[in-house]
Amino acid sequence: MKNSSPISLKTDNLSVETGGARRATGVSTDSATQPGHFPDPEVTEKAVRRKFTAAYKLRILQEAETCATQGQIGALLRREGLYSSNLTTWRCQQEKGALESLSPKHRGSKAKNIDPSDRRIAELEKENRQLKEKLKQAETIIDVQKKLSEILRRPLGTTGEKI
């Protein structure tokens, strides 16, 4: 079965020919179909986020600009394992400011500059809460001692000791 497209399937020996395309996972389709070589079926615990350098983004944007005929951009995206939204995002970033905006951003919350006086206030408030808890516990112990003294009919001194 001959086909004019670069993709053909031979059913007698189960070989697959592709036009040199790579999968988005980075595994070529040729290596997955070789006898004795099977792709790892295990799914990683957490997917690894792809990070693209500014130079790579610029190279892909330049290649996309040179694409003239219909389907060339799609072929470029398939070859590189990218999505059209990547091109759109990178073009917007390029318009805002060349390499600075194309470089990958650090994810997560930003580091806060904490004023030393704020840190000291937080420490004092924590210490104040701890002392209040100790005071409450001591008052509870004194109340229990008073009640126990009343039950046993033994008077306590002003310092809480037996007389």
C-alpha positions in Angstrom: 0.0 0.0 0.0 1.8 3.1 -1.2 0.8 6.6 -0.2 2.1 9.9 -1.4 2.1 11.3 2.2 5.2 10.8 4.4 3.1 8.6 6.8 2.5 5.0 5.8 1.6 1.9 7.7 2.8 -1.6 6.8 0.6 -4.2 8.4 2.8 -7.3 7.5 5.7 -6.4 9.7 4.1 -3.7 11.8 6.5 -0.9 11.0 5.5 2.7 11.0 7.2 5.4 9.0 6.8 9.1 10.0 8.3 12.2 8.5 10.8 12.5 11.3 8.1 13.8 13.7 8.6 13.7 17.5 5.9 13.2 20.0 5.3 16.0 22.5 6.7 13.7 25.2 10.1 13.7 23.5 9.9 10.1 22.5 10.3 9.5 18.7 7.7 7.2 17.1 10.4 5.1 15.5 12.0 4.0 18.8 8.6 2.9 20.1 8.0 0.5 17.2 11.4 -1.2 17.1 11.3 -4.8 18.1 12.2 -5.4 21.7 11.9 -1.7 22.6 8.8 -0.6 24.4 8.1 2.8 25.9 7.8 3.0 29.7 4.1 2.6 30.5 4.5 4.1 34.0 3.2 7.6 34.5 5.4 9.8 36.6 4.2 10.8 40.0 4.3 14.5 39.0 4.7 15.8 35.5 7.8 17.8 34.8 7.1 21.3 33.7 8.9 22.2 30.5 11.0 25.3 30.6 12.0 27.1 27.4 15.0 29.4 27.2 14.8 32.8 25.6 17.1 31.8 22.8 14.9 28.8 22.0 11.8 30.9 22.0 13.4 33.4 19.7 14.6 30.7 17.3 11.1 29.1 17.1 9.5 32.6 16.6 11.9 33.3 13.7 11.2 29.9 12.2 7.5 30.5 12.4 7.9 33.9 10.7 9.7 32.2 7.8 6.9 29.7 7.2 5.2 30.8 4.0 2.9 28.0 2.9 -0.1 26.5 4.6 0.7 23.8 7.1 4.4 24.7 7.7 3.6 26.3 11.1 1.7 23.1 12.1 4.6 21.0 11.0 7.0 23.1 13.0 4.8 22.8 16.1 4.5 19.1 15.7 8.3 18.7 15.2 9.0 20.7 18.3 6.2 19.3 20.4 4.6 22.7 21.0 1.1 24.2 20.9 -0.1 27.1 18.9 -0.8 28.9 22.3 2.9 28.8 23.0 3.6 30.8 19.8 0.8 33.3 20.7 2.1 33.8 24.2 5.7 34.1 23.1 4.7 36.7 20.4 2.9 38.8 23.1 6.0 38.5 25.3 8.2 39.6 22.5 6.1 42.7 21.8 6.4 43.7 25.5 10.1 43.5 25.7 12.6 41.2 24.0 14.7 38.7 26.0 13.7 39.8 29.5 10.0 38.9 29.0 10.9 35.7 27.1 13.0 34.2 29.9 11.1 31.8 32.2 9.5 33.3 35.3 9.9 31.9 38.8 6.7 30.3 40.0 5.3 30.6 43.4 4.9 33.4 46.0 7.4 36.2 46.0 9.8 36.6 48.8 8.6 39.3 51.3 10.8 41.9 52.8 9.8 41.8 56.5 10.5 44.8 58.6 12.6 43.9 61.7 10.1 45.8 63.9 7.2 43.7 62.5 9.2 40.5 63.4 9.8 41.8 66.9 6.1 42.7 67.4 5.2 39.2 66.2 7.6 37.6 68.7 6.3 39.7 71.6 2.7 38.9 70.7 3.5 35.2 70.7 5.3 35.5 74.1 2.3 37.5 75.5 -0.1 34.6 74.4 2.2 32.0 76.0 2.3 34.0 79.3 -1.4 34.4 79.3 -1.9 30.7 78.9 0.5 30.0 81.8 -1.3 32.5 84.0 -4.7 30.9 83.2 -3.2 27.5 84.1 -1.8 28.8 87.4 -5.2 30.4 88.3 -6.9 27.1 87.5 -4.5 25.3 89.8 -5.0 27.8 92.6 -8.8 27.4 92.2 -8.5 23.6 92.4 -6.4 23.9 95.5 -8.9 26.2 97.2 -11.8 23.8 96.5 -9.7 20.9 97.7 -8.9 22.8 100.9 -12.6 23.5 101.5 -13.5 19.9 100.9 -10.8 18.7 103.3 -11.5 21.5 105.7 -7.9 22.6 105.9 -7.2 26.3 105.8 -4.7 27.7 103.3 -2.3 30.6 104.0 -2.1 33.7 101.8 0.6 32.1 99.7 -1.4 28.9 99.1 0.5 26.8 101.6 -1.0 24.7 104.4 -0.9 26.3 107.9 
